[in-house]
Amino acid sequence: MRKILISADMEGATGVTWPADVLPGTEQWQRCRHMFTSDVNAAVAGFLDGGADQVLINEAHWTMRNLLLEQLDERAQMLTGRHKELSMVEGVQHGDVDGIAFVGYHTGAGTEGVLAHTYLANSITGVWVNGEPASEGRLNALVVAEYGVPVVLVTGDDRTGVDARSYAPQAVTVAVKDYVSRYAAVCRPPARTAADIRAAAQQAAPLAVRHEPVQAGPFTVEVEFDAWHLVGAATVVPGVERTGERRVAYTLPTMYAALRAFKAVTTLVSQAVEEQYG
Protein backbone atom coordinates (compact mmCIF):
# COMPACT_ATOMS: atom_id res chain seq x y z
CA MET A 1 0.00 0.00 0.00
CA ARG A 2 1.29 3.44 -0.91
CA LYS A 3 -0.30 6.44 0.80
CA ILE A 4 0.14 10.06 -0.21
CA LEU A 5 -0.62 13.06 1.98
CA ILE A 6 -1.44 16.31 0.16
CA SER A 7 -0.90 19.49 2.16
CA ALA A 8 -3.13 21.96 0.32
CA ASP A 9 -2.52 25.69 0.67
CA MET A 10 -4.33 28.31 -1.42
CA GLU A 11 -2.02 31.23 -2.26
CA GLY A 12 -0.19 29.10 -4.81
CA ALA A 13 -3.34 27.79 -6.50
CA THR A 14 -4.27 28.41 -10.12
CA GLY A 15 -5.54 31.94 -10.76
CA VAL A 16 -4.83 33.30 -7.27
CA THR A 17 -3.02 36.65 -7.28
CA TRP A 18 -4.34 38.97 -4.56
CA PRO A 19 -5.66 38.90 -0.99
CA ALA A 20 -9.39 38.74 -1.79
CA ASP A 21 -8.74 35.55 -3.78
CA VAL A 22 -7.87 33.71 -0.55
CA LEU A 23 -9.81 35.63 2.11
CA PRO A 24 -12.73 33.46 3.30
CA GLY A 25 -16.12 35.03 2.70
CA THR A 26 -15.25 37.21 -0.28
CA GLU A 27 -16.76 36.80 -3.73
CA GLN A 28 -13.31 36.21 -5.22
CA TRP A 29 -12.53 33.50 -2.65
CA GLN A 30 -15.72 31.67 -3.63
CA ARG A 31 -14.61 31.80 -7.27
CA CYS A 32 -11.04 30.68 -6.55
CA ARG A 33 -12.14 27.76 -4.38
CA HIS A 34 -13.15 25.96 -7.59
CA MET A 35 -9.68 26.38 -9.11
CA PHE A 36 -8.04 25.39 -5.82
CA THR A 37 -10.15 22.21 -5.75
CA SER A 38 -9.25 21.55 -9.40
CA ASP A 39 -5.53 21.68 -8.56
CA VAL A 40 -5.99 19.22 -5.69
CA ASN A 41 -8.14 16.87 -7.77
CA ALA A 42 -5.49 16.86 -10.48
CA ALA A 43 -2.85 15.84 -7.93
CA VAL A 44 -5.11 13.09 -6.56
CA ALA A 45 -5.73 11.70 -10.06
CA GLY A 46 -2.05 11.82 -10.94
CA PHE A 47 -0.91 10.03 -7.80
CA LEU A 48 -3.48 7.29 -8.36
CA ASP A 49 -2.40 7.05 -12.02
CA GLY A 50 1.15 6.60 -10.74
CA GLY A 51 0.33 3.68 -8.45
CA ALA A 52 -0.68 5.25 -5.14
CA ASP A 53 -3.40 3.38 -3.25
CA GLN A 54 -4.61 6.10 -0.89
CA VAL A 55 -4.62 9.90 -0.91
CA LEU A 56 -5.43 12.01 2.13
CA ILE A 57 -5.76 15.77 1.69
CA ASN A 58 -5.00 18.03 4.65
CA GLU A 59 -6.55 21.49 4.31
CA ALA A 60 -3.76 23.96 5.12
CA HIS A 61 -5.09 27.45 4.30
CA TRP A 62 -6.41 30.01 6.82
CA THR A 63 -9.62 28.50 8.30
CA MET A 64 -8.65 25.19 6.73
CA ARG A 65 -12.17 24.99 5.27
CA ASN A 66 -11.70 26.10 1.67
CA LEU A 67 -11.74 23.06 -0.60
CA LEU A 68 -15.11 22.02 -1.99
CA LEU A 69 -15.76 18.55 -0.63
CA GLU A 70 -18.70 18.05 -3.01
CA GLN A 71 -16.32 18.50 -5.96
CA LEU A 72 -13.48 16.40 -4.56
CA ASP A 73 -12.31 13.26 -6.33
CA GLU A 74 -14.36 10.52 -4.67
CA ARG A 75 -11.30 8.29 -4.33
CA ALA A 76 -9.65 10.69 -1.87
CA GLN A 77 -10.37 11.71 1.71
CA MET A 78 -10.02 15.17 3.21
CA LEU A 79 -9.01 16.36 6.67
CA THR A 80 -10.56 19.79 7.12
CA GLY A 81 -10.66 22.27 10.01
CA ARG A 82 -8.24 23.97 12.37
CA HIS A 83 -6.37 23.30 15.63
CA LYS A 84 -4.39 20.31 14.47
CA GLU A 85 -1.20 19.09 16.14
CA LEU A 86 0.98 19.58 13.05
CA SER A 87 -1.12 22.21 11.29
CA MET A 88 -0.25 22.17 7.57
CA VAL A 89 1.26 18.65 7.66
CA GLU A 90 -1.22 17.03 10.02
CA GLY A 91 -1.49 13.31 9.33
CA VAL A 92 2.18 12.67 8.66
CA GLN A 93 2.84 11.58 12.24
CA HIS A 94 0.90 8.30 12.17
CA GLY A 95 3.51 6.20 10.35
CA ASP A 96 1.40 5.28 7.32
CA VAL A 97 2.30 8.10 4.91
CA ASP A 98 4.85 7.30 2.20
CA GLY A 99 5.16 10.72 0.55
CA ILE A 100 3.79 14.23 0.84
CA ALA A 101 2.80 16.83 -1.77
CA PHE A 102 2.71 20.57 -1.18
CA VAL A 103 -0.08 21.81 -3.47
CA GLY A 104 -0.84 25.53 -3.79
CA TYR A 105 2.27 26.56 -1.87
CA HIS A 106 4.09 29.91 -2.02
CA THR A 107 7.38 31.56 -1.13
CA GLY A 108 8.31 32.91 2.29
CA ALA A 109 8.04 36.27 3.99
CA GLY A 110 10.38 38.92 2.63
CA THR A 111 11.02 37.15 -0.68
CA GLU A 112 9.76 37.47 -4.24
CA GLY A 113 6.58 35.53 -4.94
CA VAL A 114 2.83 35.85 -5.37
CA LEU A 115 1.29 36.54 -1.92
CA ALA A 116 4.63 35.66 -0.32
CA HIS A 117 4.43 35.26 3.47
CA THR A 118 5.19 32.84 6.28
CA TYR A 119 2.14 31.94 8.37
CA LEU A 120 1.04 35.57 8.91
CA ALA A 121 -0.07 37.56 5.87
CA ASN A 122 1.88 40.54 7.22
CA SER A 123 3.94 41.40 10.33
CA ILE A 124 6.68 38.81 9.68
CA THR A 125 9.39 40.02 7.30
CA GLY A 126 11.66 37.00 7.47
CA VAL A 127 12.14 33.55 9.01
CA TRP A 128 15.38 31.57 9.19
CA VAL A 129 16.16 28.04 10.39
CA ASN A 130 19.81 27.42 11.25
CA GLY A 131 20.66 30.48 9.19
CA GLU A 132 18.75 29.44 6.05
CA PRO A 133 15.72 31.45 4.84
CA ALA A 134 12.62 29.42 5.64
CA SER A 135 9.34 29.41 3.75
CA GLU A 136 6.39 27.36 4.96
CA GLY A 137 7.59 24.71 2.53
CA ARG A 138 11.01 24.48 4.18
CA LEU A 139 9.53 24.47 7.70
CA ASN A 140 7.12 21.68 6.79
CA ALA A 141 9.77 19.69 4.90
CA LEU A 142 11.99 19.68 7.98
CA VAL A 143 9.09 18.42 10.08
CA VAL A 144 8.07 15.58 7.75
CA ALA A 145 11.70 14.46 7.43
CA GLU A 146 11.58 13.60 11.13
CA TYR A 147 8.87 11.06 10.25
CA GLY A 148 10.79 9.65 7.28
CA VAL A 149 8.43 11.11 4.70
CA PRO A 150 9.82 12.68 1.50
CA VAL A 151 8.35 15.72 -0.26
CA VAL A 152 7.59 14.43 -3.77
CA LEU A 153 5.57 17.22 -5.43
CA VAL A 154 5.35 21.01 -5.04
CA THR A 155 2.97 23.27 -6.97
CA GLY A 156 2.67 27.06 -6.90
CA ASP A 157 4.15 29.98 -8.79
CA ASP A 158 7.51 29.74 -10.56
CA ARG A 159 9.39 31.19 -7.57
CA THR A 160 7.89 28.49 -5.35
CA GLY A 161 9.49 25.86 -7.55
CA VAL A 162 12.88 27.53 -7.13
CA ASP A 163 12.38 27.58 -3.36
CA ALA A 164 11.37 23.90 -3.34
CA ARG A 165 14.57 22.87 -5.06
CA SER A 166 16.49 24.22 -2.06
CA TYR A 167 14.68 22.02 0.49
CA ALA A 168 13.37 19.07 -1.60
CA PRO A 169 15.62 18.78 -4.67
CA GLN A 170 14.13 15.40 -5.60
CA ALA A 171 10.54 16.69 -5.74
CA VAL A 172 8.71 17.28 -9.01
CA THR A 173 7.57 20.91 -9.32
CA VAL A 174 4.77 22.57 -11.29
CA ALA A 175 4.36 26.30 -11.93
CA VAL A 176 0.69 27.25 -12.34
CA LYS A 177 1.59 30.94 -12.77
CA ASP A 178 4.64 33.17 -13.21
CA TYR A 179 5.47 35.85 -10.65
CA VAL A 180 5.17 39.50 -11.72
CA SER A 181 4.71 41.12 -8.31
CA ARG A 182 3.37 40.14 -4.92
CA TYR A 183 -0.12 40.79 -6.28
CA ALA A 184 0.23 39.99 -9.98
CA ALA A 185 1.09 36.93 -12.07
CA VAL A 186 0.87 35.52 -15.57
CA CYS A 187 -1.66 32.74 -15.01
CA ARG A 188 -2.30 29.53 -16.92
CA PRO A 189 -5.98 28.49 -17.23
CA PRO A 190 -7.22 25.66 -14.98
CA ALA A 191 -7.61 23.15 -17.80
CA ARG A 192 -3.90 23.49 -18.54
CA THR A 193 -2.71 23.52 -14.93
CA ALA A 194 -4.83 20.47 -14.11
CA ALA A 195 -3.16 18.54 -16.91
CA ASP A 196 0.30 19.69 -15.78
CA ILE A 197 -0.32 18.82 -12.14
CA ARG A 198 -1.79 15.42 -12.97
CA ALA A 199 1.22 14.52 -15.14
CA ALA A 200 3.65 15.72 -12.47
CA ALA A 201 1.88 13.79 -9.70
CA GLN A 202 1.98 10.62 -11.78
CA GLN A 203 5.73 11.16 -12.23
CA ALA A 204 6.17 11.88 -8.52
CA ALA A 205 4.23 8.86 -7.20
CA PRO A 206 7.17 6.40 -7.38
CA LEU A 207 9.25 8.83 -5.27
CA ALA A 208 6.90 8.23 -2.32
CA VAL A 209 9.10 5.83 -0.38
CA ARG A 210 9.46 6.19 3.37
CA HIS A 211 13.01 6.46 4.67
CA GLU A 212 14.64 6.45 8.08
CA PRO A 213 13.58 9.44 10.16
CA VAL A 214 16.04 12.32 9.92
CA GLN A 215 17.12 13.79 13.25
CA ALA A 216 18.96 16.94 12.18
CA GLY A 217 18.44 19.09 15.27
CA PRO A 218 18.93 21.21 17.19
CA PHE A 219 17.12 23.91 15.24
CA THR A 220 17.56 27.63 15.82
CA VAL A 221 14.62 29.60 14.46
CA GLU A 222 14.90 33.35 13.94
CA VAL A 223 11.89 35.54 13.20
CA GLU A 224 11.94 39.18 12.12
CA PHE A 225 8.90 41.46 12.45
CA ASP A 226 7.89 44.74 10.86
CA ALA A 227 7.31 46.51 14.20
CA TRP A 228 9.23 46.71 17.45
CA HIS A 229 6.28 45.95 19.75
CA LEU A 230 5.73 42.52 18.19
CA VAL A 231 9.00 41.33 19.70
CA GLY A 232 7.44 41.81 23.13
CA ALA A 233 4.48 39.65 22.15
CA ALA A 234 6.73 36.89 20.80
CA THR A 235 8.98 36.72 23.86
CA VAL A 236 6.03 35.77 26.06
CA VAL A 237 6.72 32.23 24.77
CA PRO A 238 9.29 30.58 27.09
CA GLY A 239 12.69 30.24 25.45
CA VAL A 240 12.05 32.93 22.83
CA GLU A 241 14.56 35.76 23.24
CA ARG A 242 15.06 39.16 21.66
CA THR A 243 18.11 39.14 19.38
CA GLY A 244 17.68 42.51 17.66
CA GLU A 245 15.43 45.53 17.42
CA ARG A 246 12.77 43.54 15.55
CA ARG A 247 14.11 39.98 15.85
CA VAL A 248 13.65 37.02 18.14
CA ALA A 249 15.21 33.57 18.20
CA TYR A 250 14.83 30.25 19.97
CA THR A 251 16.50 26.82 19.80
CA LEU A 252 14.82 23.44 20.21
CA PRO A 253 16.03 19.85 19.70
CA THR A 254 13.48 18.80 17.04
CA MET A 255 11.65 20.50 14.20
CA TYR A 256 8.40 19.13 15.61
CA ALA A 257 8.99 21.20 18.75
CA ALA A 258 10.32 24.17 16.76
CA LEU A 259 7.22 24.28 14.54
CA ARG A 260 4.88 24.15 17.53
CA ALA A 261 6.80 27.01 19.14
CA PHE A 262 6.55 28.95 15.89
CA LYS A 263 2.77 28.46 15.94
CA ALA A 264 2.69 29.85 19.48
CA VAL A 265 4.79 32.87 18.47
CA THR A 266 2.65 33.68 15.45
CA THR A 267 -0.58 33.28 17.41
CA LEU A 268 0.55 35.76 20.07
CA VAL A 269 1.95 38.18 17.51
CA SER A 270 -1.27 38.15 15.47
CA GLN A 271 -3.18 39.21 18.59
CA ALA A 272 -0.81 42.15 19.11
CA VAL A 273 -1.46 43.60 15.65
CA GLU A 274 -3.86 46.54 15.35
CA GLU A 275 -5.99 46.77 12.20
CA GLN A 276 -4.72 50.10 10.87
CA TYR A 277 -1.23 50.47 12.33
CA GLY A 278 -0.02 46.89 12.50
N, C-alpha and C positions, 0 to 999 in steps of 0.2 A: 504493500500500500504506500502510495506517495501522496502526502498532504501538503498543500500550498496555503500559506496565509497571505492575504492581500491587505496591506495597510493602505487605506484609501483616504487621501487628503484631497482638498478641492481647489486650492489656488493654482495647481499645475494641471487642471483638467482642460480639456478642449474648450476653446472659446472664452475662457475666463481671463479678464484683463484688468478689472478694477474692483474696488471694495464692494460695491453693491452686488456684484456677481456672486459673492460668497457670503453675504450678510443675511442670515436667516430672517425670513419675513418680507424681504423686498421682492418686487416684481421680477427683477433681473435674476435673483437667486432661484426663484421658481423655474425660470426658463433654463438656467444653467444646470439645474439638478438633472435634467434629462440628458445633457451631454456628459455630465459626470457619471451618471449611471451607464451610459453607453461605453465610456472608457473602461469601467470596471467589468461590464459584461464581455467586452472584447478580450480582456485579460483572462477571465474565467474560461471562455471558449478556447483560447489559445493554449492554456495550460492543460485542459482536458484533451485537446488535439494532440498535445505532446506527451501524453501518457500519465498525467496526474489522475489520481483516483478521487481526491476530495479537495474542495476549495472552500476556505472560510474567509469571509471578508470582515475586517475590523474597521468600522467607521472611525475616522481619525480627525475629522474637521469640526472645530467650534463646538456646537451642541452634540456632535456625533449622531445627528439624526437628519441626514441630508439625502442619502441615497433613496431611490424610490423602490421599495421592496416589491411593489406590484409589477415593476418592470424588470426585476432581477432575473437573471438566468436561473431557471428552476432547479438546476443541478447543484447550485451553490447554497451556502448558508451565510447569514449575516449577523454579526454581533454589533448591535447598535445601542447608543446611550453612553452617558458619561460616568465618571468616578470609577475608573478601572485601574487595577493595580499597576499595569504597565502602559496605560494611556494608549498611545498610537500603535504600540506593538503588542497589545493585550492578546493573549492566546498562545504566544510563543513559549511560555514557561511550562507547558504541560508535557513536554517531551515527545509529542507526536507530530510536530511540524518539521518538514524536510527542507523547506525553502520559503523565503518571504519575498514579496514584491511590494515596492513602494510606488503606488499609482497615484498620479495627481500631485506629486511632490514639487518642491520649489527650493530656491536657494536661501541662504541664511541672512540674518540681519546684517546690514551694513555692506552687502555685496550687490552686484548687478544681478537682476532677475525680476521677472514679473511677480509683483506682490511679495517681494523678498522680505522675510522676517524669520524670527525664531521664537516660536510659541506665542509671544505677544505681537499684535499687529504693529504697535509702536512701542516706545519707551526703551526697548533694548536695541543698542546700536552695534553690538558684537558679542559673540560667545566663542570661547576657545577651550579646547580640551588638550591638556599637556602641550600647550603652545600652538596647537593647530586650529585654524578657524573651523567652527563647528556649526553646520546647518542641522536642521531636524533629521535629515537623512544620516549624517555622520553620528549624531547622538544615538539614534535608533539602531544603526548598524553595530555600534559598539556594544549595545545592550544585547542584541540577538546573538552576537558572537559568543557571549557567555553561556548561551544555551546550545551552541553548536549548530546554529542555523545560518546558512549563507543568504545574502541578498542576491537574487537572481535576475530581477527586472526592476528598472526605474523608469517612470514616465513623467514628463513635465515639459517645461520649456527647454530650449537648447542649452542654456546655462546650467540647468539642473543636471543634464547629462554630463557636462564637464565636471561638475561637483561630484557626481556619483563615481566617476572614474578615480577620484582621489581616495574614496573610502571603500569601494566595491569594484575593483578593476575588472573582475570576471563577469559582472552583471551585464545583461543586454539592456541598452537604453533606447528610448523612443522620444523624439521631440514632437510634441503636438502643436507647437507654436515657436516662433523665433522672437527673442527679446528685442524690443525697441527702447522701452523705458519701463520704469516700475509699474506704470499703468497703461502700457501699450505693447502690442505684439502683432506680428504677422501670423495669422491663424490659419490652420488647415481645417477644412470642413469635417464634421463628425464621421461621414461615410469613409473618408480617407484615413482619419486617425484610428478609427475602429479596425480597419484592415491592417494598418501598421502595427497596432498594439497586439492584435491577435497573432500575427506572424511572429512578432518578437517573443510573445509568451510561449508559443509553441517551441521556438528555438531555445528559450530559457528553461523549459521544464526539465530536461535531463541534468541541468546544473543543480537541481534541488536534491542534494545529498548531504545528510547530516554529518558533521565532523565532530571531533573532540572539542568540548567547550574551551574557549580561549580565555585564560585568566591573565589579562594584560595590565591589571592595576598596579599601584594606585593611580587614581585619576584626579588631576587638579583641574577644576573648572573655574574659568574666569568669565565674569559677565560685566559688560559695560552698559551704562544707562545714559539717557539723554538729559537727565536732570539730577542735581546733587541730592535732593531729598529722598530719591528712590533707594539710595544706598542705605539710608537709615531703616527703610522698610525691609530690605533684603537681609540685613544683619540681625534681625530678630531671630532668624533661623540659627540654632546652635551650630557653631563651627564655621559659619560664614563671616569673613572678616573684610573690612575695608582695606583695599590695596592701592587706592588712588582717589582722586577727587570724585570720579563717577564710576569707580570699579570696585567689585568685590571678588573674592576667590574662596574656594574651599577645596579640601582634599579628602577623598574617601577611597576605601580599598577596592570597591567593585563599581562597574558602570550602572548596575542595578540600583545601588544606593545613591550614586551620583545623580542619576536621572530623577529619582524620587525627591532628592533635595532640590534639584532644579525646579521641579513642579511646585514645591513649597515656596521657593523664592519668587517664582513668577506669579503665584497666587497672591502673595502678600503685596508684591509690587503693583499688581493690577488694581488692588484696592486702595493704593495710595495715589492713584492717578486721578486728577480732576478733569472734567470733560473739556473745558476750554483751554486750560493752561498746562495740562499734562502732569 
